[in-house]
Amino acid sequence: MIASPIPAGPTVLIRADATASMGTGHVMRCLSVAEALRERGVTPLFAAVDLPPALAQRLNAAGFGVGLLAGPAASGADLASLAEQMRRHDARALILDGYHFTDAYRAGLAAQGVPIMAFDDGPGTRPLHARLIVNPGAAVDQAAYRAANPDAVLALGPAYAPLRAEFRRARGQALPPLDQRRRLLLTFGGTDPAGLTLPCLKRLAPALPDGVGLDVVVGGSNPNTDCIRTAGDRYPNTVVHVETPRMAELMREAGLAVSAAGGTLGELACLAVPTLLVVVADNQASSAGAVAASAKARVIDARGMDKTEAAERVTTAALALWADADARATLSRRIGEGDDGQAVDGQTVDGLGAVRIADALLALPA
């Protein structure tokens, strides 16, 4: 057990894991909701079986306790351990985020009688045994969710993209003009399971025009962090940021972002960053396809490619897009479009998704 702060108000437990293969996205989007809950006088506590030390340290540094559960993840031991924590902390609610949780595990949690909120990125066709279901994807089938979960409250679409408080603050500030943003942002998530950060860095850094910098963001759990740092040191235009607390600031300075098509998309949309999305996992394909169809970002589907081919494709597309200022301006306008920063029919990321999720969770009957 990692030391937890003494609860100052109602407690909400957050059950999510992170590994090199699954990435850190589940925990990070839960962190955004935890921030919003704390602002409402609630004490969020994380519970995990698998959690890299760097990510556990980040949660603790942010003031959130982390309880380590019996494993393996999604097993009976995990369920019993989590149920015990729910009782011990008299949990007001539980947030569940992960693809590895089985139907039996979810049903077992629901039987505890505590309201459950489930993050989901799927097609919505399976029962999730939750009272509140959140899917911030751009292509969500509400009818499918309603059919499989007839009694759940549904929070669907990009208006519910869970962004951390730093993005809410950044959204309220005027963005620098695009022609003054002379940095390219490269990020493939907290662990980069596809291993594309290093080969893309090695190709992009020496090929960028004079006066253009490269910001490379990696999580502390990335197994290639040392190699990426070493490679970045070879290029004076490149800065490698490990477990950065200033992601919103880096995005404000970016004239173009190259990103995996995961949760980072919502952050980029919030700050109207022209973006080249790279699909590296099946669960990213649907939302990325909807974004491409609406011309809000350029998309490369790297599934099935080896690292060399994918890195070459990404580098070529990124350099061509950087050279086309008009195209980048159009992408910036489209990805951030909305009326006075407000969500339009749930399809605009305005930075308030985590707040909406927290409010919906606390509105559930105990």
C-alpha positions as CSV (number, residue, x, y, z in Angstrom):
1,M,0.0,0.0,0.0
2,I,1.3,3.4,-0.9
3,A,0.6,6.1,1.7
4,S,-2.8,7.7,1.2
5,P,-4.0,11.1,2.5
6,I,-6.6,11.1,5.2
7,P,-10.0,11.4,3.5
8,A,-11.4,14.9,4.0
9,G,-14.8,14.2,2.4
10,P,-16.8,11.4,0.6
11,T,-14.4,8.9,-1.0
12,V,-14.5,7.7,-4.6
13,L,-12.3,4.8,-5.5
14,I,-10.7,4.7,-9.0
15,R,-9.8,1.2,-10.3
16,A,-7.4,1.4,-13.3
17,D,-4.1,-0.3,-14.3
18,A,-1.1,0.6,-16.5
19,T,1.5,-1.6,-18.1
20,A,3.9,-1.3,-21.0
21,S,1.5,-3.0,-23.3
22,M,-1.8,-1.3,-22.3
23,G,-0.2,2.1,-21.8
24,T,-1.0,4.7,-19.2
25,G,-4.1,6.3,-20.8
26,H,-6.6,4.7,-18.5
27,V,-5.0,6.0,-15.4
28,M,-4.3,9.4,-16.9
29,R,-7.9,10.1,-17.9
30,C,-9.0,9.0,-14.5
31,L,-6.5,11.5,-13.0
32,S,-8.4,14.3,-14.8
33,V,-11.7,13.2,-13.2
34,A,-10.0,12.8,-9.8
35,E,-8.9,16.5,-10.0
36,A,-12.5,17.6,-10.8
37,L,-13.8,15.4,-7.9
38,R,-11.3,16.9,-5.5
39,E,-12.5,20.4,-6.5
40,R,-16.0,19.3,-5.3
41,G,-14.8,18.2,-1.9
42,V,-14.5,14.5,-2.7
43,T,-11.4,12.4,-1.8
44,P,-10.4,10.2,-4.8
45,L,-8.2,7.2,-4.1
46,F,-6.7,5.1,-6.8
47,A,-6.6,1.3,-6.6
48,A,-4.4,-0.8,-8.9
49,V,-2.8,-4.2,-9.4
50,D,-0.4,-3.1,-12.1
51,L,1.1,0.4,-11.9
52,P,4.6,1.5,-13.0
53,P,6.6,3.3,-10.2
54,A,6.9,6.5,-12.2
55,L,3.1,6.7,-12.6
56,A,2.5,5.9,-8.9
57,Q,4.9,8.7,-8.0
58,R,3.0,11.1,-10.3
59,L,-0.3,10.3,-8.6
60,N,1.2,10.7,-5.2
61,A,2.9,14.0,-6.2
62,A,-0.6,15.2,-7.2
63,G,-1.9,14.3,-3.8
64,F,-3.8,11.2,-4.6
65,G,-3.3,8.0,-2.6
66,V,-2.8,4.7,-4.4
67,G,-3.8,1.4,-2.9
68,L,-2.2,-1.8,-4.4
69,L,-4.6,-4.7,-4.8
70,A,-4.1,-8.4,-4.8
71,G,-3.5,-9.8,-8.3
72,P,-3.6,-10.9,-10.9
73,A,-5.7,-8.1,-12.4
74,A,-9.4,-8.9,-12.9
75,S,-9.1,-12.1,-10.8
76,G,-11.2,-13.1,-7.8
77,A,-8.4,-11.9,-5.5
78,D,-8.5,-8.5,-7.2
79,L,-12.2,-8.3,-6.8
80,A,-12.1,-9.3,-3.1
81,S,-9.3,-6.9,-2.4
82,L,-11.1,-4.0,-4.1
83,A,-14.4,-4.8,-2.4
84,E,-12.6,-4.7,1.0
85,Q,-11.2,-1.2,0.1
86,M,-14.7,-0.1,-0.9
87,R,-16.0,-1.1,2.5
88,R,-13.0,0.3,4.5
89,H,-13.3,3.7,2.8
90,D,-17.1,3.7,2.8
91,A,-16.8,4.6,-1.0
92,R,-19.4,6.9,-2.3
93,A,-18.8,5.5,-5.9
94,L,-16.3,3.6,-8.0
95,I,-14.7,4.5,-11.3
96,L,-13.6,1.6,-13.5
97,D,-11.4,2.0,-16.5
98,G,-9.8,-0.9,-18.5
99,Y,-10.4,-3.4,-21.3
100,H,-9.1,-6.3,-19.2
101,F,-12.0,-6.3,-16.7
102,T,-14.2,-9.3,-17.5
103,D,-18.0,-9.5,-17.4
104,A,-17.8,-11.6,-14.2
105,Y,-15.5,-9.0,-12.5
106,R,-17.8,-6.1,-13.5
107,A,-20.9,-8.0,-12.3
108,G,-19.2,-8.8,-9.0
109,L,-18.4,-5.2,-8.4
110,A,-22.0,-4.1,-9.2
111,A,-23.2,-6.6,-6.6
112,Q,-21.4,-4.6,-3.9
113,G,-24.1,-2.0,-4.2
114,V,-21.8,1.0,-4.8
115,P,-22.6,3.2,-7.9
116,I,-20.1,2.4,-10.7
117,M,-19.0,4.7,-13.5
118,A,-17.3,2.9,-16.4
119,F,-15.1,4.4,-19.0
120,D,-15.5,2.6,-22.3
121,D,-14.0,3.0,-25.8
122,G,-15.8,0.1,-27.5
123,P,-18.8,-0.2,-29.8
124,G,-21.3,-0.1,-26.9
125,T,-22.7,-3.6,-27.5
126,R,-21.9,-5.3,-24.2
127,P,-23.4,-4.8,-20.7
128,L,-21.0,-2.9,-18.5
129,H,-22.8,-3.3,-15.2
130,A,-22.4,0.4,-14.5
131,R,-24.9,3.2,-13.6
132,L,-22.9,5.8,-15.6
133,I,-21.0,5.0,-18.8
134,V,-18.6,7.5,-20.4
135,N,-17.3,7.2,-23.9
136,P,-15.7,10.4,-25.2
137,G,-15.1,9.1,-28.7
138,A,-16.1,11.0,-31.9
139,A,-18.1,8.1,-33.3
140,V,-20.3,6.7,-30.6
141,D,-23.4,4.6,-31.2
142,Q,-25.8,5.8,-28.5
143,A,-28.5,3.3,-29.6
144,A,-26.1,0.4,-29.1
145,Y,-25.2,1.6,-25.6
146,R,-28.8,2.0,-24.7
147,A,-29.8,-1.4,-25.9
148,A,-27.0,-3.1,-23.9
149,N,-27.3,-0.9,-20.8
150,P,-30.9,0.2,-20.6
151,D,-30.7,1.7,-17.1
152,A,-27.4,3.5,-17.3
153,V,-26.8,7.2,-17.6
154,L,-24.9,7.8,-20.8
155,A,-22.2,10.4,-21.2
156,L,-21.1,10.1,-24.8
157,G,-19.1,12.2,-27.2
158,P,-16.2,14.6,-27.2
159,A,-17.9,17.0,-24.8
160,Y,-17.0,14.3,-22.2
161,A,-13.3,14.2,-23.1
162,P,-11.7,14.1,-19.7
163,L,-8.9,16.7,-19.7
164,R,-6.7,17.6,-16.7
165,A,-7.1,21.0,-15.0
166,E,-4.0,22.4,-16.8
167,F,-6.0,22.2,-20.1
168,R,-9.0,24.0,-18.6
169,R,-6.7,26.8,-17.5
170,A,-4.9,26.9,-20.9
171,R,-8.2,26.9,-22.8
172,G,-9.0,30.2,-21.1
173,Q,-5.9,31.9,-22.4
174,A,-5.5,33.4,-25.9
175,L,-3.5,31.0,-28.1
176,P,-0.3,32.3,-29.8
177,P,-0.8,32.9,-33.6
178,L,-0.1,29.7,-35.5
179,D,2.7,31.3,-37.5
180,Q,4.5,32.1,-34.2
181,R,4.4,28.5,-33.0
182,R,7.8,27.2,-34.3
183,R,7.8,23.8,-32.5
184,L,6.6,20.3,-33.6
185,L,5.3,18.1,-30.8
186,L,5.9,14.3,-31.0
187,T,4.1,12.0,-28.6
188,F,2.9,8.4,-28.7
189,G,1.5,8.2,-25.2
190,G,2.9,7.2,-21.8
191,T,4.5,3.9,-22.8
192,D,4.4,4.0,-26.6
193,P,3.6,0.2,-27.1
194,A,4.3,0.5,-30.8
195,G,7.8,1.9,-30.2
196,L,7.5,4.7,-32.7
197,T,8.9,7.6,-30.7
198,L,12.6,6.8,-31.2
199,P,12.6,6.1,-35.0
200,C,10.4,9.2,-35.6
201,L,12.7,11.4,-33.5
202,K,15.7,10.2,-35.5
203,R,14.1,11.0,-38.8
204,L,12.3,14.3,-37.9
205,A,14.9,16.1,-35.9
206,P,17.6,16.4,-38.7
207,A,14.9,17.1,-41.3
208,L,13.1,20.0,-39.8
209,P,13.6,23.5,-41.2
210,D,16.0,25.9,-39.5
211,G,14.4,27.6,-36.5
212,V,11.9,24.8,-35.9
213,G,12.2,22.9,-32.7
214,L,11.1,19.4,-31.8
215,D,9.5,18.6,-28.4
216,V,9.4,14.8,-27.7
217,V,7.1,13.8,-24.8
218,V,7.4,10.3,-23.2
219,G,6.1,8.8,-20.0
220,G,8.4,7.7,-17.3
221,S,7.1,4.2,-17.9
222,N,8.4,4.1,-21.5
223,P,10.9,1.2,-21.7
224,N,12.9,3.2,-24.3
225,T,13.2,6.4,-22.3
226,D,17.0,6.3,-21.9
227,C,17.5,5.6,-25.6
228,I,15.1,8.4,-26.5
229,R,17.0,10.9,-24.2
230,T,20.3,9.9,-25.7
231,A,19.0,10.4,-29.3
232,G,17.5,13.7,-28.4
233,D,20.8,15.0,-27.0
234,R,22.3,14.6,-30.4
235,Y,20.1,17.3,-32.0
236,P,20.2,21.0,-30.7
237,N,16.7,21.6,-31.9
238,T,15.2,18.7,-29.8
239,V,14.0,18.6,-26.2
240,V,12.9,15.3,-24.6
241,H,10.3,15.8,-21.9
242,V,9.8,12.8,-19.5
243,E,6.6,12.7,-17.4
244,T,6.1,16.4,-18.1
245,P,3.7,18.4,-15.9
246,R,3.4,21.1,-18.6
247,M,1.8,19.3,-21.5
248,A,-0.7,22.0,-22.1
249,E,2.1,24.6,-22.4
250,L,3.9,22.4,-24.9
251,M,0.7,22.1,-27.0
252,R,0.2,25.9,-26.9
253,E,3.6,26.3,-28.5
254,A,3.1,23.6,-31.1
255,G,2.5,24.5,-34.7
256,L,1.9,20.8,-35.4
257,A,1.5,17.7,-33.3
258,V,2.3,14.1,-34.3
259,S,0.4,11.9,-31.9
260,A,-1.0,8.5,-31.3
261,A,-4.8,8.5,-31.8
262,G,-5.6,8.0,-28.1
263,G,-6.8,10.3,-25.4
264,T,-4.2,12.9,-26.3
265,L,-6.5,13.8,-29.2
266,G,-8.9,15.5,-26.8
267,E,-6.1,17.6,-25.4
268,L,-5.0,18.7,-28.9
269,A,-8.5,19.5,-29.9
270,C,-9.0,21.6,-26.8
271,L,-6.1,23.8,-27.7
272,A,-6.8,23.7,-31.5
273,V,-3.4,22.2,-32.4
274,P,-3.1,21.0,-36.0
275,T,-2.5,17.3,-35.8
276,L,-1.2,14.3,-37.6
277,L,-2.8,11.3,-35.9
278,V,-1.2,7.8,-36.0
279,V,-3.5,4.8,-35.3
280,V,-1.5,2.2,-33.5
281,A,-4.3,0.2,-31.8
282,D,-7.6,-1.2,-32.9
283,N,-9.5,0.7,-30.3
284,Q,-8.3,4.0,-31.8
285,A,-9.6,3.3,-35.3
286,S,-13.2,4.3,-34.9
287,S,-12.6,7.8,-33.4
288,A,-9.7,8.5,-35.7
289,G,-11.8,7.6,-38.7
290,A,-14.5,10.0,-37.6
291,V,-11.9,12.7,-37.1
292,A,-10.5,12.1,-40.6
293,A,-13.9,12.1,-42.2
294,S,-14.6,15.5,-40.7
295,A,-11.2,16.7,-41.8
296,K,-10.3,17.8,-38.3
297,A,-6.9,16.0,-38.5
298,R,-4.7,14.0,-40.9
299,V,-4.6,10.3,-40.1
300,I,-2.2,7.5,-40.8
301,D,-3.2,4.0,-39.9
302,A,0.0,2.3,-38.8
303,R,-1.5,-1.0,-37.8
304,G,0.2,-3.8,-39.6
305,M,3.3,-1.7,-40.5
306,D,6.7,-2.5,-39.0
307,K,8.4,0.4,-37.1
308,T,10.6,1.4,-40.0
309,E,7.7,1.7,-42.5
310,A,5.5,3.5,-40.0
311,A,8.2,6.0,-39.0
312,E,9.0,6.8,-42.7
313,R,5.3,7.4,-43.5
314,V,4.8,9.5,-40.4
315,T,8.0,11.6,-41.1
316,T,7.1,12.2,-44.7
317,A,3.5,13.3,-43.9
318,A,4.6,15.5,-40.9
319,L,7.3,17.4,-43.0
320,A,4.8,17.9,-45.8
321,L,2.2,19.2,-43.4
322,W,4.7,21.5,-41.6
323,A,5.6,23.0,-45.0
324,D,1.9,23.7,-45.8
325,A,1.0,26.6,-43.5
326,D,-2.5,27.0,-45.0
327,A,-3.3,23.3,-44.4
328,R,-2.2,23.6,-40.8
329,A,-4.3,26.7,-40.3
330,T,-7.3,24.9,-41.7
331,L,-6.8,21.9,-39.4
332,S,-6.4,24.2,-36.4
333,R,-9.7,25.9,-37.1
334,R,-11.6,22.7,-37.7
335,I,-10.2,20.7,-34.7
336,G,-11.1,23.5,-32.4
337,E,-14.2,24.8,-34.0
338,G,-17.2,25.7,-31.8
339,D,-19.3,28.6,-30.7
340,D,-17.4,30.7,-28.1
341,G,-15.6,27.6,-26.8
342,Q,-18.8,25.8,-25.9
343,A,-19.5,22.2,-26.8
344,V,-21.7,21.9,-29.9
345,D,-24.0,18.8,-29.9
346,G,-21.4,17.1,-27.8
347,Q,-18.8,17.2,-30.6
348,T,-16.5,19.9,-29.5
349,V,-13.8,19.5,-26.8
350,D,-14.0,22.5,-24.6
351,G,-11.9,21.3,-21.7
352,L,-14.8,20.8,-19.3
353,G,-15.3,17.1,-19.9
354,A,-13.8,16.0,-16.6
355,V,-16.1,18.5,-14.8
356,R,-19.2,17.1,-16.5
357,I,-18.2,13.6,-15.7
358,A,-17.6,14.4,-12.0
359,D,-21.0,16.2,-11.8
360,A,-22.8,13.2,-13.5
361,L,-21.1,10.8,-11.1
362,L,-22.0,12.7,-8.0
363,A,-25.6,13.1,-9.2
364,L,-26.0,9.3,-9.1
365,P,-28.2,8.1,-6.2
366,A,-26.0,6.5,-3.5
